[in-house]
Amino acid sequence: MTHAEVNLDRGYAVVALQGEIDLYSSPQARELILGCLEEGRPTLVDLSAVSYIDSSGVASLVEGLQKARAGGLAFALVGVSEAAMKVLQLARLDTVFDVYSGIDACPAV
């Protein structure tokens, strides 16, 4: 992963991931996502700048979703890149996650 950051926007913690989310970078992505949820923050994962995501990256997203549901927190994917969406669709996860075109399209928290 070339870069990842967390920003606050409209009441959400927004985890913006960039580059390749693979076996080497997914632990960092997982740590950021779970860290936001552990703080009790509704969380969005921005995948607009993700060029590739493998099964370990998808597993980090699924773990985030499970933790959010267990804690009663909002969790969604925003701005999903074409490459990331193809992987989610192949895994039939595109209907499991709440997916929004951007942060402004997300419901207020």
N, CA, C and O atoms as a MOPAC input file, in Angstrom:
PM7 MOZYME 1SCF
protein

 N      0.87000 1    -1.16700 1     0.00000 1
 C      0.00000 1     0.00000 1     0.00000 1
 C      0.90700 1     1.21800 1     0.00000 1
 O      1.81900 1     1.33200 1     0.82000 1
 N      0.65200 1     2.09900 1    -0.90600 1
 C      1.50700 1     3.26600 1    -1.00200 1
 C      1.18500 1     4.30900 1     0.05900 1
 O      2.05800 1     5.06600 1     0.48300 1
 N     -0.07900 1     4.34300 1     0.48800 1
 C     -0.44700 1     5.37700 1     1.45600 1
 C     -1.82200 1     5.04500 1     2.04900 1
 O     -2.71100 1     4.53300 1     1.36900 1
 N     -1.95600 1     5.35100 1     3.32000 1
 C     -3.26200 1     5.20600 1     3.97700 1
 C     -3.35800 1     6.28400 1     5.03500 1
 O     -2.37000 1     6.62300 1     5.68600 1
 N     -4.55500 1     6.82000 1     5.20200 1
 C     -4.74600 1     7.83200 1     6.22800 1
 C     -6.17200 1     7.78300 1     6.73000 1
 O     -7.07200 1     7.25600 1     6.07600 1
 N     -6.35100 1     8.35000 1     7.91800 1
 C     -7.68100 1     8.42400 1     8.51600 1
 C     -8.01700 1     9.89200 1     8.72000 1
 O     -7.24000 1    10.64700 1     9.30200 1
 N     -9.18000 1    10.27900 1     8.23500 1
 C     -9.68200 1    11.64000 1     8.42200 1
 C    -11.07800 1    11.55900 1     9.02100 1
 O    -11.74300 1    10.52700 1     8.92300 1
 N    -11.51800 1    12.63900 1     9.63800 1
 C    -12.88000 1    12.71200 1    10.13700 1
 C    -13.68900 1    13.57500 1     9.18000 1
 O    -13.25600 1    14.66100 1     8.79100 1
 N    -14.86600 1    13.08600 1     8.80200 1
 C    -15.71500 1    13.81200 1     7.86300 1
 C    -17.16800 1    13.46700 1     8.14600 1
 O    -17.55400 1    12.29900 1     8.09700 1
 N    -17.98100 1    14.48700 1     8.44500 1
 C    -19.42400 1    14.31700 1     8.66700 1
 C    -19.74300 1    13.28500 1     9.75200 1
 O    -20.75500 1    12.59000 1     9.66700 1
 N    -18.88800 1    13.18600 1    10.76600 1
 C    -19.13700 1    12.26100 1    11.85900 1
 C    -18.55500 1    10.87600 1    11.65500 1
 O    -18.63000 1    10.03300 1    12.54900 1
 N    -17.98000 1    10.63400 1    10.49600 1
 C    -17.36100 1     9.34300 1    10.18500 1
 C    -15.84400 1     9.41700 1    10.32600 1
 O    -15.23500 1    10.46600 1    10.11800 1
 N    -15.25000 1     8.28700 1    10.68100 1
 C    -13.81700 1     8.10600 1    10.48000 1
 C    -13.69500 1     7.56400 1     9.05800 1
 O    -14.29700 1     6.54300 1     8.72600 1
 N    -12.92000 1     8.24400 1     8.22600 1
 C    -12.75400 1     7.82500 1     6.84000 1
 C    -11.34200 1     7.27700 1     6.66500 1
 O    -10.35700 1     8.00800 1     6.77500 1
 N    -11.26400 1     5.98000 1     6.39100 1
 C     -9.98700 1     5.32100 1     6.14500 1
 C     -9.76900 1     5.32100 1     4.63600 1
 O    -10.42400 1     4.58000 1     3.90500 1
 N     -8.84500 1     6.15800 1     4.18000 1
 C     -8.56400 1     6.27800 1     2.74400 1
 C     -7.36500 1     5.40400 1     2.41000 1
 O     -6.25000 1     5.65000 1     2.87000 1
 N     -7.61200 1     4.38200 1     1.60400 1
 C     -6.55600 1     3.46200 1     1.19300 1
 C     -6.14800 1     3.77900 1    -0.24000 1
 O     -6.97300 1     4.19300 1    -1.05500 1
 N     -4.86000 1     3.57900 1    -0.54000 1
 C     -4.36300 1     3.84800 1    -1.88700 1
 C     -3.43400 1     2.74000 1    -2.33800 1
 O     -2.78900 1     2.08300 1    -1.52000 1
 N     -3.37000 1     2.54000 1    -3.63000 1
 C     -2.43600 1     1.57900 1    -4.19900 1
 C     -2.94100 1     0.15500 1    -4.10600 1
 O     -4.13300 1    -0.10900 1    -4.26200 1
 N     -2.01500 1    -0.76300 1    -3.84700 1
 C     -2.33500 1    -2.18100 1    -3.78700 1
 C     -2.58100 1    -2.62200 1    -2.34600 1
 O     -1.76200 1    -2.37600 1    -1.46100 1
 N     -3.71100 1    -3.27000 1    -2.12900 1
 C     -4.03100 1    -3.81000 1    -0.80800 1
 C     -3.85500 1    -5.32400 1    -0.92700 1
 O     -4.73800 1    -6.03500 1    -1.40800 1
 N     -2.70300 1    -5.79000 1    -0.48100 1
 C     -2.35500 1    -7.19600 1    -0.64300 1
 C     -1.85000 1    -7.77800 1     0.67100 1
 O     -1.97900 1    -7.15900 1     1.72700 1
 N     -1.28200 1    -8.95800 1     0.59500 1
 C     -0.81800 1    -9.66900 1     1.78800 1
 C      0.13000 1    -8.81700 1     2.63400 1
 O      0.15000 1    -8.93900 1     3.85900 1
 N      0.91000 1    -7.96000 1     1.98600 1
 C      1.89700 1    -7.15200 1     2.69600 1
 C      1.30300 1    -5.88700 1     3.30300 1
 O      1.74000 1    -5.44400 1     4.36500 1
 N      0.31500 1    -5.30600 1     2.64000 1
 C     -0.24300 1    -4.03700 1     3.11500 1
 C     -1.55800 1    -4.19400 1     3.87100 1
 O     -1.96500 1    -3.28700 1     4.59700 1
 N     -2.22400 1    -5.33100 1     3.70900 1
 C     -3.53400 1    -5.47800 1     4.36200 1
 C     -3.46000 1    -5.42700 1     5.89300 1
 O     -4.42400 1    -4.97700 1     6.51300 1
 N     -2.35800 1    -5.86900 1     6.54000 1
 C     -2.33100 1    -5.70800 1     8.00400 1
 C     -2.43700 1    -4.24200 1     8.44600 1
 O     -3.06700 1    -3.94800 1     9.46200 1
 N     -1.82700 1    -3.32900 1     7.69300 1
 C     -1.93100 1    -1.91000 1     8.02900 1
 C     -3.36200 1    -1.42500 1     7.81900 1
 O     -3.90000 1    -0.68800 1     8.64600 1
 N     -3.97500 1    -1.84000 1     6.71400 1
 C     -5.35900 1    -1.44800 1     6.44300 1
 C     -6.26600 1    -1.97200 1     7.55500 1
 O     -7.12300 1    -1.24600 1     8.06000 1
 N     -6.07100 1    -3.23100 1     7.93200 1
 C     -6.86400 1    -3.86300 1     8.99500 1
 C     -6.71500 1    -3.09000 1    10.30100 1
 O     -7.69900 1    -2.81600 1    10.98800 1
 N     -5.48500 1    -2.74400 1    10.63200 1
 C     -5.21000 1    -2.02000 1    11.88000 1
 C     -5.92500 1    -0.66400 1    11.89600 1
 O     -6.50300 1    -0.28400 1    12.91500 1
 N     -5.89000 1     0.05700 1    10.79100 1
 C     -6.55300 1     1.36200 1    10.72300 1
 C     -8.06800 1     1.21700 1    10.84900 1
 O     -8.71300 1     1.95500 1    11.59300 1
 N     -8.62900 1     0.25300 1    10.10900 1
 C    -10.08100 1     0.05500 1    10.12800 1
 C    -10.54900 1    -0.36200 1    11.51500 1
 O    -11.47500 1     0.23300 1    12.06500 1
 N     -9.91500 1    -1.37900 1    12.08000 1
 C    -10.34000 1    -1.86900 1    13.39600 1
 C    -10.08100 1    -0.84000 1    14.48200 1
 O    -10.83400 1    -0.75900 1    15.45300 1
 N     -9.01900 1    -0.05100 1    14.32800 1
 C     -8.72100 1     0.99800 1    15.30400 1
 C     -9.83700 1     2.02600 1    15.38200 1
 O    -10.22400 1     2.44400 1    16.47300 1
 N    -10.35500 1     2.43400 1    14.23500 1
 C    -11.46700 1     3.39500 1    14.20900 1
 C    -12.69700 1     2.80900 1    14.89100 1
 O    -13.37100 1     3.48500 1    15.66700 1
 N    -12.98100 1     1.54400 1    14.59300 1
 C    -14.15400 1     0.89500 1    15.17900 1
 C    -13.99200 1     0.68700 1    16.68000 1
 O    -14.95900 1     0.81000 1    17.43100 1
 N    -12.77700 1     0.37200 1    17.12100 1
 C    -12.52700 1     0.19600 1    18.54900 1
 C    -12.72900 1     1.50400 1    19.31300 1
 O    -13.05600 1     1.49400 1    20.50000 1
 N    -12.53000 1     2.63000 1    18.62100 1
 C    -12.77400 1     3.93900 1    19.22800 1
 C    -14.26600 1     4.28800 1    19.20800 1
 O    -14.66900 1     5.34400 1    19.69600 1
 N    -15.07600 1     3.39500 1    18.64100 1
 C    -16.51400 1     3.62300 1    18.61200 1
 C    -16.96800 1     4.56900 1    17.51500 1
 O    -18.04500 1     5.15800 1    17.60900 1
 N    -16.15500 1     4.72100 1    16.47100 1
 C    -16.47700 1     5.65100 1    15.39100 1
 C    -17.15900 1     4.94200 1    14.21900 1
 O    -16.68500 1     3.89500 1    13.77500 1
 N    -18.26000 1     5.49400 1    13.71400 1
 C    -18.79500 1     4.99900 1    12.44600 1
 C    -17.68400 1     5.14100 1    11.40700 1
 O    -16.99100 1     6.15800 1    11.38700 1
 N    -17.50700 1     4.15600 1    10.55800 1
 C    -16.32400 1     4.12200 1     9.69500 1
 C    -16.67700 1     3.91500 1     8.22800 1
 O    -17.51500 1     3.08500 1     7.87700 1
 N    -16.01000 1     4.69700 1     7.38500 1
 C    -16.08500 1     4.54100 1     5.94200 1
 C    -14.70000 1     4.16100 1     5.44200 1
 O    -13.69700 1     4.68100 1     5.93100 1
 N    -14.64000 1     3.26500 1     4.48100 1
 C    -13.37600 1     2.91100 1     3.85100 1
 C    -13.42900 1     3.40600 1     2.41200 1
 O    -14.23500 1     2.94000 1     1.60700 1
 N    -12.55200 1     4.36300 1     2.10400 1
 C    -12.49100 1     4.96700 1     0.77600 1
 C    -11.55100 1     4.13800 1    -0.09100 1
 O    -10.34600 1     4.08200 1     0.15500 1
 N    -12.11700 1     3.49800 1    -1.10200 1
 C    -11.34100 1     2.64200 1    -1.99800 1
 C    -11.15900 1     3.27000 1    -3.37700 1
 O    -10.83700 1     2.56900 1    -4.33700 1
 N    -11.35900 1     4.57500 1    -3.48600 1
 C    -11.30100 1     5.23100 1    -4.79300 1
 C     -9.90600 1     5.19400 1    -5.41200 1
 O     -9.77800 1     5.23000 1    -6.63600 1
 N     -8.86200 1     5.12300 1    -4.59300 1
 C     -7.49300 1     5.13100 1    -5.11300 1
 C     -6.82700 1     3.76000 1    -5.01200 1
 O     -5.60200 1     3.65400 1    -5.07800 1
 N     -7.63300 1     2.71500 1    -4.85200 1
 C     -7.09100 1     1.36100 1    -4.76400 1
 C     -6.99700 1     0.76600 1    -6.16500 1
 O     -7.99100 1     0.66600 1    -6.88300 1
 N     -5.77200 1     0.37000 1    -6.53900 1
 C     -5.55100 1    -0.18900 1    -7.87400 1
 C     -5.67000 1    -1.70900 1    -7.89300 1
 O     -5.85100 1    -2.30800 1    -8.95300 1
 N     -5.56600 1    -2.33600 1    -6.71100 1
 C     -5.61100 1    -3.79800 1    -6.62100 1
 C     -5.95400 1    -4.17300 1    -5.18300 1
 O     -5.47600 1    -3.54000 1    -4.24100 1
 N     -6.77200 1    -5.18900 1    -5.01800 1
 C     -7.05400 1    -5.71600 1    -3.68100 1
 C     -7.15400 1    -7.23000 1    -3.80100 1
 O     -7.83400 1    -7.74600 1    -4.68800 1
 N     -6.46800 1    -7.94600 1    -2.89600 1
 C     -6.52600 1    -9.39900 1    -2.93600 1
 C     -7.38300 1    -9.91200 1    -1.77800 1
 O     -8.01400 1    -9.13100 1    -1.06700 1
 N     -7.39600 1   -11.21900 1    -1.60100 1
 C     -8.27400 1   -11.82200 1    -0.59800 1
 C     -7.93400 1   -11.37100 1     0.82100 1
 O     -8.82600 1   -11.28000 1     1.66500 1
 N     -6.66400 1   -11.08700 1     1.09900 1
 C     -6.32000 1   -10.62300 1     2.44600 1
 C     -6.87200 1    -9.21800 1     2.68800 1
 O     -7.27600 1    -8.89400 1     3.80500 1
 N     -6.88900 1    -8.39300 1     1.65700 1
 C     -7.47900 1    -7.06500 1     1.77500 1
 C     -8.98200 1    -7.14400 1     1.95800 1
 O     -9.55700 1    -6.42500 1     2.77500 1
 N     -9.61500 1    -8.02300 1     1.19200 1
 C    -11.06000 1    -8.23000 1     1.33000 1
 C    -11.37600 1    -8.75600 1     2.72100 1
 O    -12.36900 1    -8.35200 1     3.32600 1
 N    -10.54000 1    -9.65200 1     3.23300 1
 C    -10.75700 1   -10.19100 1     4.58200 1
 C    -10.70300 1    -9.08000 1     5.62600 1
 O    -11.45500 1    -9.11800 1     6.59900 1
 N     -9.83600 1    -8.10100 1     5.44400 1
 C     -9.76700 1    -6.96500 1     6.37200 1
 C    -11.06300 1    -6.16100 1     6.33500 1
 O    -11.53800 1    -5.69600 1     7.37200 1
 N    -11.63300 1    -5.99800 1     5.14700 1
 C    -12.90400 1    -5.28300 1     5.02700 1
 C    -14.03000 1    -6.06700 1     5.69400 1
 O    -14.86000 1    -5.48800 1     6.39500 1
 N    -14.06100 1    -7.36800 1     5.48000 1
 C    -15.10100 1    -8.21300 1     6.08400 1
 C    -14.97900 1    -8.19300 1     7.60500 1
 O    -15.98600 1    -8.12600 1     8.31000 1
 N    -13.76100 1    -8.25000 1     8.10500 1
 C    -13.56900 1    -8.20300 1     9.56100 1
 C    -14.05800 1    -6.86600 1    10.12300 1
 O    -14.66300 1    -6.82000 1    11.19500 1
 N    -13.79600 1    -5.79400 1     9.40000 1
 C    -14.30000 1    -4.48900 1     9.82100 1
 C    -15.81200 1    -4.46200 1     9.85900 1
 O    -16.40400 1    -3.94100 1    10.80400 1
 N    -16.44300 1    -5.02000 1     8.83700 1
 C    -17.90300 1    -5.06900 1     8.78400 1
 C    -18.46100 1    -5.86100 1     9.96400 1
 O    -19.43100 1    -5.43800 1    10.59300 1
 N    -17.86200 1    -6.98700 1    10.26000 1
 C    -18.32600 1    -7.82300 1    11.37200 1
 C    -18.17900 1    -7.09400 1    12.70600 1
 O    -19.07400 1    -7.14100 1    13.55000 1
 N    -17.04200 1    -6.41800 1    12.88900 1
 C    -16.81400 1    -5.68000 1    14.14100 1
 C    -17.80600 1    -4.52200 1    14.26200 1
 O    -18.32100 1    -4.25400 1    15.34800 1
 N    -18.07200 1    -3.83800 1    13.15300 1
 C    -19.02100 1    -2.72400 1    13.17200 1
 C    -20.41500 1    -3.21800 1    13.53500 1
 O    -21.09700 1    -2.61900 1    14.36700 1
 N    -20.83300 1    -4.30400 1    12.91100 1
 C    -22.16000 1    -4.85000 1    13.20700 1
 C    -22.26500 1    -5.27000 1    14.66300 1
 O    -23.28100 1    -5.02100 1    15.31200 1
 N    -21.22500 1    -5.90100 1    15.17800 1
 C    -21.23000 1    -6.34600 1    16.58100 1
 C    -21.32500 1    -5.15700 1    17.52700 1
 O    -21.91600 1    -5.26000 1    18.60200 1
 N    -20.74300 1    -4.02300 1    17.12600 1
 C    -20.74800 1    -2.83500 1    17.96300 1
 C    -21.86200 1    -1.85500 1    17.64300 1
 O    -21.94800 1    -0.78900 1    18.25200 1
 N    -22.71700 1    -2.20900 1    16.68700 1
 C    -23.81300 1    -1.31900 1    16.31400 1
 C    -23.34900 1    -0.04300 1    15.63200 1
 O    -23.99500 1     0.99700 1    15.75700 1
 N    -22.23200 1    -0.11300 1    14.90800 1
 C    -21.66900 1     1.06300 1    14.25000 1
 C    -21.89400 1     1.00900 1    12.73900 1
 O    -21.93900 1    -0.06700 1    12.14200 1
 N    -22.03200 1     2.17200 1    12.14300 1
 C    -22.13300 1     2.25000 1    10.68500 1
 C    -20.78700 1     1.89200 1    10.07400 1
 O    -19.73700 1     2.25700 1    10.60300 1
 N    -20.82800 1     1.17100 1     8.95400 1
 C    -19.61800 1     0.78400 1     8.22700 1
 C    -19.98400 1     0.68100 1     6.75700 1
 O    -20.93900 1    -0.00900 1     6.39900 1
 N    -19.23300 1     1.35800 1     5.90800 1
 C    -19.53500 1     1.32300 1     4.47900 1
 C    -18.26500 1     1.54800 1     3.67100 1
 O    -17.24700 1     2.01600 1     4.18100 1
 N    -18.36100 1     1.20300 1     2.40500 1
 C    -17.29800 1     1.45100 1     1.44600 1
 C    -17.72100 1     2.62700 1     0.57400 1
 O    -18.88500 1     2.73100 1     0.18800 1
 N    -16.77900 1     3.50800 1     0.26700 1
 C    -17.09600 1     4.66500 1    -0.57000 1
 C    -16.12100 1     4.76700 1    -1.73700 1
 O    -14.95200 1     4.39500 1    -1.63600 1
 N    -16.64100 1     5.28100 1    -2.84300 1
 C    -15.80500 1     5.54100 1    -4.00600 1
 C    -15.03600 1     4.32100 1    -4.48000 1
 O    -13.86400 1     4.43600 1    -4.83900 1
 N    -15.65900 1     3.17100 1    -4.48900 1
 C    -14.94600 1     1.92700 1    -4.79900 1
 C    -14.43200 1     1.95400 1    -6.24400 1
 O    -15.20100 1     2.12800 1    -7.18900 1
 N    -13.12800 1     1.78100 1    -6.38700 1
 C    -12.51900 1     1.77400 1    -7.71700 1
 C    -13.02500 1     0.58700 1    -8.53300 1
 O    -13.54000 1    -0.38600 1    -7.98200 1
 N    -12.87200 1     0.68100 1    -9.83500 1
 C    -13.32300 1    -0.39700 1   -10.71700 1
 C    -12.60600 1    -1.70500 1   -10.38500 1
 O    -13.22600 1    -2.76800 1   -10.36600 1
 N    -11.30100 1    -1.62600 1   -10.12500 1
 C    -10.52700 1    -2.83300 1    -9.81300 1
 C    -11.01800 1    -3.48400 1    -8.52200 1
 O    -11.16000 1    -4.70500 1    -8.45300 1
 N    -11.27400 1    -2.67300 1    -7.50800 1
 C    -11.75400 1    -3.21500 1    -6.23300 1
 C    -13.16700 1    -3.76600 1    -6.37800 1
 O    -13.48600 1    -4.80500 1    -5.79800 1
 N    -14.01500 1    -3.08900 1    -7.14000 1
 C    -15.39200 1    -3.54800 1    -7.31200 1
 C    -15.43000 1    -4.90500 1    -8.01400 1
 O    -16.25400 1    -5.75400 1    -7.67200 1
 N    -14.55500 1    -5.11700 1    -8.98400 1
 C    -14.51400 1    -6.41000 1    -9.68100 1
 C    -14.24100 1    -7.54200 1    -8.69200 1
 O    -14.86200 1    -8.60200 1    -8.77200 1
 N    -13.32100 1    -7.32000 1    -7.76900 1
 C    -12.99000 1    -8.34300 1    -6.77800 1
 C    -14.17100 1    -8.56500 1    -5.83500 1
 O    -14.50200 1    -9.70600 1    -5.51100 1
 N    -14.80200 1    -7.48500 1    -5.39900 1
 C    -15.96800 1    -7.62000 1    -4.51700 1
 C    -17.10100 1    -8.36100 1    -5.22500 1
 O    -17.78700 1    -9.18100 1    -4.61500 1
 N    -17.29400 1    -8.07400 1    -6.50200 1
 C    -18.34200 1    -8.75000 1    -7.25600 1
 C    -18.03200 1   -10.23400 1    -7.44500 1
 O    -18.92600 1   -11.07500 1    -7.34100 1
 N    -16.77400 1   -10.55400 1    -7.72000 1
 C    -16.38300 1   -11.96000 1    -7.86500 1
 C    -16.63400 1   -12.74200 1    -6.58600 1
 O    -17.04000 1   -13.90400 1    -6.62500 1
 N    -16.39000 1   -12.09600 1    -5.45500 1
 C    -16.60100 1   -12.74000 1    -4.15200 1
 C    -18.05100 1   -12.61300 1    -3.69000 1
 O    -18.40900 1   -13.07400 1    -2.60600 1
 N    -18.87800 1   -11.98400 1    -4.52200 1
 C    -20.28700 1   -11.74500 1    -4.21000 1
 C    -20.45600 1   -10.93500 1    -2.91000 1
 O    -21.39600 1   -11.14600 1    -2.14400 1
 N    -19.53500 1   -10.02400 1    -2.69400 1
 C    -19.58700 1    -9.18000 1    -1.50300 1
 C    -20.08700 1    -7.77400 1    -1.81300 1
 O    -20.28200 1    -6.96700 1    -0.90400 1
 N    -20.29300 1    -7.48400 1    -3.08200 1
 C    -20.75400 1    -6.14400 1    -3.45800 1
 C    -22.14800 1    -5.85600 1    -2.90300 1
 O    -22.53600 1    -4.69600 1    -2.76900 1
 N    -22.89900 1    -6.90900 1    -2.58200 1
 C    -24.23100 1    -6.70500 1    -2.00100 1
 C    -24.22700 1    -6.85500 1    -0.48400 1
 O    -25.22700 1    -6.56700 1     0.17300 1
 N    -23.10100 1    -7.30600 1     0.07300 1
 C    -22.99400 1    -7.47800 1     1.52500 1
 C    -22.64900 1    -6.14200 1     2.18800 1
 O    -23.17500 1    -5.80800 1     3.25000 1
 N    -21.76900 1    -5.39800 1     1.55400 1
 C    -21.35300 1    -4.09500 1     2.07800 1
 C    -22.31600 1    -3.00800 1     1.61600 1
 O    -22.89900 1    -3.10000 1     0.53600 1
 N    -22.47800 1    -1.97800 1     2.44500 1
 C    -23.11000 1    -0.74800 1     1.98600 1
 C    -22.05000 1    -0.02900 1     1.16200 1
 O    -20.94900 1     0.22700 1     1.64800 1
 N    -22.38100 1     0.29500 1    -0.07800 1
 C    -21.43100 1     0.94200 1    -0.98100 1
 C    -22.03900 1     2.25900 1    -1.45900 1
 O    -23.17200 1     2.29900 1    -1.93900 1
 N    -21.25900 1     3.34200 1    -1.31600 1
 C    -21.70900 1     4.66700 1    -1.73000 1
 C    -20.70700 1     5.26900 1    -2.70500 1
 O    -19.51700 1     4.96000 1    -2.66400 1
 N    -21.20100 1     6.12300 1    -3.57000 1
 C    -20.34300 1     6.74100 1    -4.57400 1
 C    -19.31000 1     7.68400 1    -3.94300 1
 O    -18.21700 1     7.86800 1    -4.48000 1
 N    -19.66200 1     8.27000 1    -2.81400 1
 C    -18.74400 1     9.17000 1    -2.12300 1
 C    -19.25200 1     9.45900 1    -0.71500 1
 O    -20.33400 1     9.01800 1    -0.32800 1
 N    -18.47300 1    10.18800 1     0.02500 1
 C    -18.83400 1    10.48700 1     1.42500 1
 C    -20.13800 1    11.27000 1     1.50200 1
 O    -20.95600 1    11.04600 1     2.39400 1
 N    -20.32200 1    12.19000 1     0.55900 1
 C    -21.53900 1    13.00700 1     0.57200 1
 C    -22.79700 1    12.19300 1     0.34400 1
 O    -23.89200 1    12.63900 1     0.68900 1
 N    -22.66200 1    11.00100 1    -0.23400 1
 C    -23.83500 1    10.15000 1    -0.49600 1
 C    -24.21300 1     9.29100 1     0.71900 1
 O    -25.26100 1     8.64500 1     0.71900 1
 N    -23.36700 1     9.28500 1     1.74900 1
 C    -23.62200 1     8.47400 1     2.93300 1
 C    -24.64500 1     9.14400 1     3.84700 1
 O    -24.70500 1    10.37100 1     3.92800 1
 N    -25.44600 1     8.33600 1     4.53000 1
 C    -26.40000 1     8.92700 1     5.47200 1
 C    -25.66900 1     9.62100 1     6.61900 1
 O    -24.57100 1     9.21600 1     7.00100 1
 N    -26.27200 1    10.64400 1     7.14900 1
 C    -25.66600 1    11.36400 1     8.28600 1
 C    -25.64800 1    10.46000 1     9.51200 1
 O    -26.53500 1     9.63000 1     9.71000 1
 N    -24.60700 1    10.64400 1    10.33300 1
 C    -24.52400 1     9.88500 1    11.59700 1
 C    -24.59200 1    10.82900 1    12.76900 1
 O    -24.53800 1    10.39200 1    13.91800 1

